[in-house]
Amino acid sequence: MTKGITRERIVATALELLDEHGMDALTVRALATALDVRAPALYWHVRDKQELLDEMATEVMRRVGIALSTIGPGDDWRDDLRAYARILRSEYLEHRDGARIFSGTRLSDPNILQKKEVWFARWTAAGMALVDADDAVDLSTAFVVGFVIEEQERRQSSKEDPTRYSLAGRGAWLGEEFLMVREAGHARDDSDSRFERQLGIVLDGIAARMNDTASGS
């Protein structure tokens, strides 16, 4: 085992590479070069790129858990999920392609998943079915991942081509007769406002599902 190379150092360096070059340029070979070791030395700690991504996603989720612990529980499940979604988005945005590294990964630290036990216990005690509680977390996570992937892709594309999302160009491309579609494009607000609004829709949908379950629908 190469002296001084730890899993923690590997993950930290991988996140730095991600920020600098993006997801597609993150390879075991590039990581080994950044750590000034031969690639085989990394296989003591991570078997392949997928395991590396698992560890990176785990570290991000570990930070989410730490941030959540500093604010404590909300008054109900909506407060808990709203705080979780906001923190998750914030952590993803800390890194280029931050949300992409989560997709398809498997968390390697059981302590992260174990923390959901407190939520599930409190929510089910308040009348939420366990399956709804689990779905609520999954839906909130999926919403944030999808929202941030799109958010980060658009930002990166705009850096490479500032005219790519030009509203004037979009309007000319659509044509004069499609007034509402054109107006909707101009009405799109900034990402923060849109995130909060769409998160509210997700939470409303979860609440409606809970009501249906409670009424036996």
C-alpha positions as CSV (number, residue, x, y, z in Angstrom):
1,M,0.0,0.0,0.0
2,T,1.4,3.4,-1.0
3,K,2.3,5.4,2.1
4,G,0.3,8.5,2.6
5,I,-2.5,7.5,0.3
6,T,-5.8,7.2,2.2
7,R,-9.4,6.9,1.0
8,E,-10.1,10.3,2.5
9,R,-7.2,11.9,0.5
10,I,-8.3,10.1,-2.7
11,V,-11.9,11.4,-2.3
12,A,-10.8,15.0,-1.6
13,T,-8.5,15.0,-4.6
14,A,-11.2,13.5,-6.8
15,L,-13.6,16.3,-5.8
16,E,-10.9,18.8,-6.7
17,L,-10.4,17.2,-10.1
18,L,-14.2,17.2,-10.6
19,D,-14.3,20.9,-9.9
20,E,-11.5,21.7,-12.2
21,H,-12.3,19.4,-15.2
22,G,-15.8,18.0,-14.8
23,M,-17.2,14.5,-14.6
24,D,-16.1,13.2,-18.0
25,A,-12.4,14.0,-17.3
26,L,-12.4,12.3,-13.9
27,T,-10.6,9.0,-14.4
28,V,-8.5,6.8,-12.2
29,R,-5.5,7.6,-14.3
30,A,-6.0,11.4,-13.9
31,L,-6.5,10.9,-10.2
32,A,-3.3,8.9,-9.9
33,T,-1.4,11.6,-11.7
34,A,-2.8,14.3,-9.3
35,L,-1.8,12.2,-6.3
36,D,1.6,11.5,-7.9
37,V,1.2,7.7,-7.7
38,R,0.8,4.9,-10.2
39,A,-2.8,3.9,-10.9
40,P,-2.5,0.4,-9.4
41,A,-1.7,2.0,-6.0
42,L,-5.3,3.4,-5.9
43,Y,-6.8,-0.1,-6.3
44,W,-6.0,-0.8,-2.6
45,H,-8.7,1.8,-1.8
46,V,-11.1,2.0,-4.8
47,R,-11.5,-0.8,-7.3
48,D,-12.7,1.3,-10.3
49,K,-14.3,4.6,-11.2
50,Q,-17.7,3.5,-10.0
51,E,-16.4,2.8,-6.5
52,L,-14.7,6.1,-6.6
53,L,-17.9,7.8,-7.5
54,D,-19.6,5.9,-4.7
55,E,-17.1,7.3,-2.2
56,M,-17.5,10.8,-3.6
57,A,-21.3,10.7,-3.4
58,T,-21.0,9.3,0.1
59,E,-18.8,12.2,1.2
60,V,-21.3,14.7,-0.2
61,M,-24.1,13.0,1.6
62,R,-22.1,12.8,4.8
63,R,-21.7,16.6,4.6
64,V,-25.5,16.9,4.1
65,G,-26.1,14.9,7.3
66,I,-23.7,17.1,9.2
67,A,-25.4,20.3,8.0
68,L,-28.8,18.9,8.9
69,S,-27.7,18.0,12.4
70,T,-26.8,21.7,13.0
71,I,-30.4,22.9,12.4
72,G,-32.2,20.1,14.2
73,P,-35.6,18.6,13.4
74,G,-38.5,20.6,11.9
75,D,-42.0,20.8,13.1
76,D,-43.2,18.1,10.7
77,W,-42.1,16.1,7.7
78,R,-42.4,19.0,5.3
79,D,-40.0,21.1,7.3
80,D,-37.5,18.2,7.4
81,L,-37.7,17.5,3.7
82,R,-37.6,21.2,2.8
83,A,-34.4,21.6,4.8
84,Y,-32.9,18.4,3.4
85,A,-33.6,19.4,-0.2
86,R,-32.1,22.9,0.3
87,I,-29.0,21.5,1.9
88,L,-28.6,18.7,-0.7
89,R,-28.9,21.3,-3.6
90,S,-26.3,23.5,-1.9
91,E,-23.8,20.7,-1.4
92,Y,-24.2,19.6,-5.1
93,L,-23.7,23.1,-6.3
94,E,-20.4,23.3,-4.4
95,H,-18.9,21.0,-7.0
96,R,-19.0,21.1,-10.8
97,D,-21.2,18.2,-12.0
98,G,-22.0,17.7,-8.3
99,A,-25.4,16.1,-8.9
100,R,-24.2,13.9,-11.7
101,I,-21.8,12.1,-9.4
102,F,-24.8,11.0,-7.2
103,S,-26.8,9.3,-10.0
104,G,-26.4,5.6,-9.9
105,T,-24.1,5.5,-6.9
106,R,-24.3,3.4,-3.8
107,L,-23.5,4.9,-0.4
108,S,-20.7,3.2,1.4
109,D,-21.4,4.5,4.9
110,P,-24.4,2.9,6.6
111,N,-24.5,5.7,9.1
112,I,-25.9,8.0,6.5
113,L,-28.9,5.7,5.8
114,Q,-29.3,5.0,9.5
115,K,-30.0,8.7,10.1
116,K,-33.3,8.2,8.3
117,E,-34.5,6.1,11.2
118,V,-35.1,9.2,13.3
119,W,-37.2,10.8,10.5
120,F,-39.2,7.6,9.9
121,A,-39.9,7.1,13.6
122,R,-41.2,10.7,14.0
123,W,-43.2,10.8,10.7
124,T,-44.9,7.4,11.2
125,A,-45.7,8.4,14.8
126,A,-47.5,11.4,13.3
127,G,-49.6,9.2,11.1
128,M,-47.5,8.8,7.9
129,A,-47.2,5.3,6.4
130,L,-43.7,4.0,6.3
131,V,-43.9,3.4,2.5
132,D,-45.0,7.0,2.1
133,A,-42.1,8.2,4.3
134,D,-39.6,6.3,2.2
135,D,-41.1,7.5,-1.1
136,A,-41.0,11.1,0.2
137,V,-37.3,10.9,0.8
138,D,-36.7,9.3,-2.6
139,L,-38.9,11.8,-4.5
140,S,-37.3,14.7,-2.8
141,T,-33.8,13.4,-3.6
142,A,-34.7,12.6,-7.2
143,F,-36.2,16.1,-7.6
144,V,-33.0,17.8,-6.3
145,V,-30.7,15.6,-8.4
146,G,-32.7,16.3,-11.6
147,F,-33.0,20.0,-10.9
148,V,-29.3,20.5,-10.1
149,I,-28.1,18.4,-13.1
150,E,-30.1,20.7,-15.4
151,E,-29.1,23.8,-13.5
152,Q,-25.4,22.9,-13.7
153,E,-25.5,21.8,-17.3
154,R,-27.1,25.1,-18.3
155,R,-24.6,27.1,-16.4
156,Q,-21.7,25.2,-18.0
157,S,-23.2,25.5,-21.5
158,S,-23.7,29.2,-21.0
159,K,-20.1,29.7,-20.1
160,E,-19.0,27.9,-23.3
161,D,-21.6,29.7,-25.5
162,P,-23.2,32.8,-23.9
163,T,-25.9,32.9,-26.7
164,R,-27.1,29.4,-26.2
165,Y,-30.1,30.3,-24.1
166,S,-30.8,33.7,-25.6
167,L,-34.4,34.6,-25.2
168,A,-34.4,36.7,-28.3
169,G,-33.0,33.8,-30.3
170,R,-35.5,31.5,-28.7
171,G,-38.4,33.8,-29.6
172,A,-37.3,34.1,-33.2
173,W,-36.9,30.3,-33.4
174,L,-40.4,29.7,-32.0
175,G,-42.2,32.1,-34.2
176,E,-44.5,35.1,-33.5
177,E,-47.7,33.1,-33.3
178,F,-46.7,31.1,-30.2
179,L,-47.2,34.0,-27.8
180,M,-47.7,32.1,-24.5
181,V,-44.7,29.8,-25.0
182,R,-42.6,32.9,-25.8
183,E,-44.0,34.7,-22.7
184,A,-43.4,31.7,-20.5
185,G,-39.7,31.8,-21.5
186,H,-39.4,35.4,-20.5
187,A,-41.3,34.7,-17.2
188,R,-38.8,32.1,-16.0
189,D,-37.4,33.4,-12.8
190,D,-34.0,32.7,-11.2
191,S,-33.1,29.2,-10.1
192,D,-33.6,29.8,-6.4
193,S,-37.2,31.0,-6.8
194,R,-38.0,28.2,-9.3
195,F,-36.4,25.6,-7.0
196,E,-38.5,26.7,-4.0
197,R,-41.7,26.8,-6.1
198,Q,-41.2,23.4,-7.6
199,L,-40.1,21.8,-4.3
200,G,-43.4,23.1,-2.9
201,I,-45.2,21.2,-5.7
202,V,-43.3,18.0,-4.9
203,L,-44.2,18.4,-1.2
204,D,-47.8,19.1,-2.0
205,G,-47.9,15.9,-4.1
206,I,-46.5,13.9,-1.2
207,A,-49.1,15.4,1.1
208,A,-51.9,14.6,-1.3
209,R,-50.7,11.0,-1.5
210,M,-50.7,10.8,2.3
211,N,-54.3,12.1,2.4
212,D,-55.3,9.4,-0.2
213,T,-53.6,6.7,1.9
214,A,-55.4,7.9,5.1
215,S,-58.8,8.0,3.4
216,G,-58.3,4.6,1.8
217,S,-58.5,6.0,-1.8
